[in-house]
Amino acid sequence: MPAASQTPRKVPSILLVEDDPKVAATVRLYLEAAGYRVTLRGDGLQALECVAADPPDLMILDLMLPGLDGRGVCRRIREGSNLPIILLTARTTEEDRLRGFDLGADDYVPKPFSPRELMARVRAVLRRGPGATPDATAPPRRFPGLEIEPGSRQVWVGGCEIRLTAVQFDLLWTLTGAPGRVYRREELVDRVLGPDFEGSERTIDAHIKNLRHRLGAEYIETVFGVGYRFPGVSPGVLPEVLPGESE
């Protein structure tokens, strides 16, 4: 009796955008050795053309590029895509890192870096990709003005769909899992970015800022000195009397 056929496992595709030939060659070698399909581009406009023609599963993007730099590339992609992006840059201060997250990056690796560290970051970001977190079979969550579909990782605010990065979606899913509960920054880092994340807890502040910009500030409250909470009612439960209406 013939063996049951199995669906071939999809090989993740990575777009590496790096103009330094030595860095590009080394990173590509490690990525391909890890089993990824790699496309290399040397400037920002080529990168945008590649994303439009054949969207990858992840982009590794150097900030210092000829022509259109990495910041411009990141901004343009975030106008219409939640493609996971890891930034590479020689700028290493915490403020530089936070500015990178403000652009919508999912992770930020300062140069010089260990290729093995970069591979760990790649694996972590890909695990946060579509369908990975949360459980894709979980039921949708519905709140007044907000709907979250975990299977397709779609979000609607006021009936209009908005695009979120993988990190932003996972933050929202975590916060809405227990409305009214306060999540500490370190807890959000561990749940969303993973226990191996080595950056500052202020990274969460940058992602929350971007999430508020997409959703509206009323959906996430800051509890000063502690962390953040989602103030909505329980999923699927709508108030019978809205503010301003008579009972």
Secondary structure, 3 states (H helix, E strand, C coil): CCCCCCCCCCCCEEEEECCCHHHHHHHHHHHHHCCCEEEEECCHHHHHHHHHHCCCCEEEEECCCCCCCHHHHHHHHHCCCCCCEEEEECCCCHHHHHHHHHCCCCEEEECCCCHHHHHHHHHHHHHCCCCCCCCCCCCCEEECCEEEECCCCEEEECCEEECCCHHHHHHHHHHHCCCCCCEEHHHHHHHHHCCCCCCCCHHHHHHHHHHHHHHCHHHCEEECCCEEECCCCCCCCCCCCCCCCCC
